[in-house]
């Protein structure tokens, strides 16, 4: 995977609250990699992304 994307994923995962499990981190990285290099159905990516909760309070 592109180093910039890998860095962005690390920053995003490290910023999540509550902290994601190692299993989630591994599977989410793999999903992102597959979505970037494979022809996965849009609905598959959407289902996993719906599992992500992001606290945006206080962000501009």
One Martini backbone bead per residue (centre of mass of N, CA, C, O) as a GRO file, in nm:
protein
   60
    1UNK     BB    1   0.102   0.033   0.015
    2UNK     BB    2   0.089   0.346   0.037
    3UNK     BB    3   0.259   0.538   0.262
    4UNK     BB    4   0.046   0.766   0.300
    5UNK     BB    5  -0.189   0.579   0.364
    6UNK     BB    6  -0.062   0.434   0.601
    7UNK     BB    7  -0.029   0.688   0.775
    8UNK     BB    8  -0.327   0.773   0.779
    9UNK     BB    9  -0.430   0.517   0.917
   10UNK     BB   10  -0.265   0.540   1.174
   11UNK     BB   11  -0.374   0.813   1.266
   12UNK     BB   12  -0.674   0.738   1.268
   13UNK     BB   13  -0.655   0.496   1.465
   14UNK     BB   14  -0.509   0.657   1.700
   15UNK     BB   15  -0.769   0.870   1.719
   16UNK     BB   16  -0.955   0.677   1.831
   17UNK     BB   17  -1.279   0.667   2.014
   18UNK     BB   18  -1.222   0.411   2.104
   19UNK     BB   19  -0.983   0.197   2.096
   20UNK     BB   20  -0.895  -0.018   1.874
   21UNK     BB   21  -0.853  -0.319   1.793
   22UNK     BB   22  -0.633  -0.526   1.644
   23UNK     BB   23  -0.841  -0.662   1.465
   24UNK     BB   24  -0.955  -0.406   1.340
   25UNK     BB   25  -0.696  -0.292   1.226
   26UNK     BB   26  -0.632  -0.527   1.038
   27UNK     BB   27  -0.905  -0.536   0.880
   28UNK     BB   28  -0.911  -0.239   0.785
   29UNK     BB   29  -0.648  -0.240   0.626
   30UNK     BB   30  -0.732  -0.468   0.435
   31UNK     BB   31  -0.979  -0.330   0.320
   32UNK     BB   32  -0.833  -0.085   0.203
   33UNK     BB   33  -0.646  -0.242   0.022
   34UNK     BB   34  -0.866  -0.388  -0.141
   35UNK     BB   35  -1.015  -0.131  -0.239
   36UNK     BB   36  -0.758  -0.021  -0.401
   37UNK     BB   37  -0.681  -0.317  -0.568
   38UNK     BB   38  -0.981  -0.397  -0.601
   39UNK     BB   39  -1.320  -0.535  -0.683
   40UNK     BB   40  -1.514  -0.427  -0.464
   41UNK     BB   41  -1.795  -0.389  -0.326
   42UNK     BB   42  -1.937  -0.112  -0.204
   43UNK     BB   43  -2.104  -0.247   0.026
   44UNK     BB   44  -1.866  -0.368   0.183
   45UNK     BB   45  -1.731  -0.107   0.262
   46UNK     BB   46  -1.975   0.027   0.396
   47UNK     BB   47  -2.021  -0.180   0.624
   48UNK     BB   48  -1.751  -0.126   0.769
   49UNK     BB   49  -1.768   0.186   0.798
   50UNK     BB   50  -2.028   0.173   0.984
   51UNK     BB   51  -1.850   0.067   1.237
   52UNK     BB   52  -1.744   0.349   1.252
   53UNK     BB   53  -1.662   0.571   1.519
   54UNK     BB   54  -1.677   0.932   1.526
   55UNK     BB   55  -1.548   1.201   1.706
   56UNK     BB   56  -1.650   1.547   1.621
   57UNK     BB   57  -1.622   1.699   1.865
   58UNK     BB   58  -1.463   2.017   1.821
   59UNK     BB   59  -1.470   2.029   1.523
   60UNK     BB   60  -1.446   2.230   1.216
   0.00000   0.00000   0.00000
